[in-house]
Amino acid sequence: MQQKPPSATWITMISLIRFMRQFSTLSISAALFALVMASTAAFGQSAGDRFAGLTPRPVGPIQNHGTVGYVPPKGWRVQNGANGITILSGPVQDNDRPCEIWMLPPIQLQGELADEGAALVDGLPITKQFGAYRDDRGRDVRFSREEGISGTGWAYADLSGKLGNSGITVRVLMAQLDANSVLPIVGYTKTWDCLGNQAMRDNDVWALLFHSLQLPGFTKDSPQLGEQIIGSWSSTSGSAGNNVAFAKNGRFGTVAVYQSYRASSTPGMVWEVNRSWQGDGPYEVHGDRLHTQNPKGSDTEKNVTRFFSIVRMPNADRPGEFEWVLRMVERSWDGGPTWGFNPTSGNYVIAMTKDKH
């Protein structure tokens, strides 16, 4: 605890986290715990087997959209539309619609996945009605594209943008089936508790649908996410900061820092209070499932398996450069709602950016 003028700047959150990282136990011998990246069959398994032990996880039986398996979001209605379209409708009030996900038939792949996705939305009648498809900064939506590899090895691009001034956000997932075809999934939303919006792109409904997808020909866990996760990841928001580092030897370490102020008896001064928590333990990666054991964590964090994804996206402040983002689907400690996410699920998504060294 340090006494200082209210206007003085404190050491940056990330710098403090990295300083504390020097005292982590990531260097513990690999013999204590080996990183496991098992290869297991996924397609054709029941939802109970595929998602056993996950917190949180898709709920319900696996359904089929053509040859693609998926689990609809809990509480959503499924309709088989014309021309091979599967329509998923969310449980929202009428004045909060649209709240839909359209799973379209596969289309021919003629270029980059993000280009194909943007062109698809640009050609929709709803776009002509409401306006151009732009990201949260009013730019071409491809400037905020996300590109990655799924837990079973298929490539994808994820787009999020708004149609003119309509308030309608369109999410697009382009999942590559093979060298010549791609599966488009398009979501429409007007409210954050449906599929997120321009202020809340990280969405638990969209994330769990993504992780439930089972594409033909991709039946085994890919080792790629296990390789990409190695390194240090950070997030900061307001007065809080978090960092997690995954080492090659199968150990991980976490640091969280929270800053607050309280009044001082000295005129014109306040007390700056910095609190921090550290934890470490072993981890395993199986495709898109991250299993961690943290004996220093709370009861809900000591032994847990989460869905995760890693994407590359353009750096908004440095044209031509990219940054890597780690997302994990979490559950609130009491199952209660988290602002900005589906209020009935108790789930939320955290996003962390990979530190550059």
N, C-alpha and C positions, 0 to 999 in steps of 0.2 A: 504494500500500500504506500502511495507516494503523494505528498502534498505538492500542488502545482497550481498556477493560474488557470482559470477556466479556458482561456483561449489558446493555451499551449498545446502543441501537437504531441501525441504520444507515439511511441515506436509502432510502426505499422504492424497490422495483425499478422500478415504473412511472415514478416521478419521475426516476430516473436515466436511464431509457430516453428519456423525453421531453426531458431536458436534452441528451442526445447527439444527439437528432433535429434539434436546431437547426443542427447542422453537416452535415446530410445534403445531398445534391446534387439533391434533388427539383425544385429551381427551374431546372434546366437547360432551355434553350429547347425548346419543343415541336417546333421544326424538326428537332431531333436524332432524334426518334422520335415518330411519330403513333400514338395509340391506335387500334387496328384492332378493329372488332367486325363481322366478316364474317357474312353470312347465307348458310348452305350447307344443302343438302338432306341430311337424315339418314335418314329412314325408307326402308327398302328397300336400304340399302347393306350390303355384307358387313361382318362384324365386323372384318376386316383393314383395310378402308377407314375405317370409322367410328372406330376406336380407334388408327389409325396414329400412332406417335410418342408415345403416352401412357405415362407411367410413374407408377404401374402402370396396368393396364387389364384389363377383362374378357377372359377367355381362352375361346375356343371359338366355335362357330357361333351365329348368332342363331336362336332358336326362337320359336314362336308360342303364345301363350295367347289363343285367340280371334283378335281383330284386333290384339292387343298383341304387339310384339316384345320379346324380352329375351334375355340371355345368362345361363344358370345359373351359380352359383358353381362354380369349378373343383373337381372331385372329388365334386360332389353328384349324387345320383340323381334323375331326373325321372320322375314317374308321372302319367298322366292318370287322375284319379279320377272318381267319379260326379258328375253334375249340373254338369259344366263346370268342375270344380276341378282345378287343376294343383298337385301336391304335390312339393316339393323336399326331399330328405332329406340331412342333412349326415353326413360321415364321422367319427362320434365313437363312443366305446365305448358299449356298451349301458347302463352305469350313468350315462352322461352324457346320456341321452335324457330328454325330447324335444329334438330338434334339427331342426326342420322349418320350412319356409315354405310357406304355402298361398296360392296366387293364386286368388281367388274370382271368380265371374262378376260383371259390373257390376251395381250396385244403383241404385235410384232415389235421387237426392239430394233430401233434404227439409229440410235445414238447414245449419248450419255443418259443415265437414269434420271438425273435432275432435269435435264432438258426435256425429256419425254413427259415427265410429270407436269412441268410448267405448261407445256404445249397442250396437254390433255385438259387442264383446267381452263386455259385460254379459249379452248374450243367449245366449252359447255354453254348452253343457253343461259344459265344463271349468271355467268360471268358477263355476258353481253347485256344482261338486264341490270346488274348492280355495279359493274365497273371493273377496272383492271385488277389483276391479282398481284398484290404488293406485300412486302414484309413489314415488320413493325416500324421501320424507318422510312417507309414509302419507296423503297428501292425494288428493283427486280427481285422476285422472291428467291431466285437462285443464289443471291448473295448471302442468304442465311440458311442455305441447304445443309442438311446433315447426311453424311455418308458413312456406312459401316458394313460390317459382316455379322451375320446372325450367329447364334450359338451352334448351329449345324452347318454353317459355311456358305449360306447364300448371301449375295451382295444386295444392298438396298440403298435407296435415297429417301429422305423424309423431308417434306416441305411444309411450311406453315405460313399462311398469309391471309390478308383481308381483301374482300371484294369491295373496291371503291370505298364509299363512306357508309356502307350498309350495316356495319357492325357484325357481319357474318364472317367468321374465320373458317378457312378451308384447310384441312390437313390432308396430305397426300403421302401415301407410302407406295413406293415402286419397288416390288420384290422380284429380283431376277430369277426366273425359273430355269433358264438355260441360255446358251449363247444367242438365241434368236427370239426369245419371248420373255415377257415381264407381266407380273400380276399387279394391276393397279387397285388400291384401296383408297377411297376418298371419303373424308369425314366432313360434315357441315355442323357448325355450332355457333350459337349466339351467346352462350353463357359459360362461365368457367367450370361449372359443375357438370357440364356435359362432356366436352373434350378439350377443355382449356380454352384460352383465347390468346390474343396478342400479348397480353400482360402475364399469361400463365401457360407457357408452352409445355412444360413438364406436366403430364397428365397421367393419372393412374389407370383410367379406363383404356386409353389408347395404348399405354405401355403393356398392360396385361393381355390385350388382344394381340399385340405384336408378338409377345413371348409365347403365346399359345399356338402360333402358326406352325403348321407342319407341311412343308413343301415336298412334293414327290422327288425322289432322287437324293434327298438330303436327310439321311437316317441316322447319322452318327455325330456325336459331339465333335466340334472343331477345336483344335488347340489354340486358334488365333487369339481369342479374347483372353485366354490365360497368359499369353505372351504380351499382349497389349497392356494389361492391367499393371504390370511391373513398373514401379516408379512412385512418385509422390503426387498426390492430388489435393487441391485446396479449394475452399469456398469461403467467401466473406460476405456478410450482410449486416449493415448497421453496426452494432457493437459486438457482434459475435463472429468467430472464425473457426473453421474446422479444417483439419488436415489428416489424411490417411496415407500411409506409405505401404506398398506391397513389395517385399523383397523376393529375389530369386530362390531363396532357401525355404520358401513356404511360410515365412513369418510376416505379420503385419503389425503396424503400430499406429495409434491414433492420438491426436492432440486436439482439444477443444479449448478455446479461449473466449472468455466473456468479460467485457469492460463496462464498468458503471462508475458513477460519481456520487459522492455524498458531501453534505456541507461540512466546512471546517470552522473551527472557532477563530481562526485567523482571518481578519477582514480581507475580502478580495481573493480568497483561496478556496479551493475545494480539494477533497481527497479523491484521487483516482484509484479505483479498486480493480485489479486484474485477477481473475480467478481462472485456473486451468485444470484440465483433467487429462490424464494419459491412460492408455490401455494398450495391451499388445497380446498376441497369441498366434496360433497357427491358422492357416487358411488353405482351402482347396478350391480349385476351379473345375467345373464340369460343364463345358459348353457355355451357356449363358447363366449358369447358376453358381453363385459365390457362397461358399460355406466358411463361416468364421467362428472361432472360439475365443472368447475374451473373458478370462476369469475375473478381470477388474471391472467388467461392465455390469449393467443392471441385469435383472433376471431375464428381460426380454432380449438382451444382447449377448448373453454368455455363450449361447450355442444356437446359431441361426443360419438359415440358407435363404438367400435373396436372389431374385432375378436382377441381372445387370446388363447394361449395354455400353459400348464405347463407340463414339462417332467422331468423325473429323468434320469441322465446319470452318468456313472462312473467318479470319480475324477481322472483326468490324473496324478496328482502328489501324490495321496495317495491311493495306491491300496487297494481295499476292501471297500472304502468309496464312497459315492455318493453325487452329488450336484443337486439342483433343478434349472431349468431354466424357466423363464417366457418370452414368445414371444408375441409381439403385432404387428399386421399388421397396418402400418401407411400410411398416404399419405403426400407427401411433401406439404408445405404451398402454393405453386403456381402451383401444379400439374406437375412440371418439373421433369426430370429424377434425380435419386439418384445413385451415382456410385455403381456398384456391383449388381444392380437390373435391372429388365426389363426396358429398356430405354423409352418404349412407354407408360408405365402405370402410372408413377408418384407415384408408391407405393414402400414401402420398409418395412423391418421387423427389429424391435429392439429386442435384447436379453438381459436379466438381470438375474443375479444369486442371489439366496436367501441368505441373510446375516445370518450367524450363530451367535447365542448369547449364 
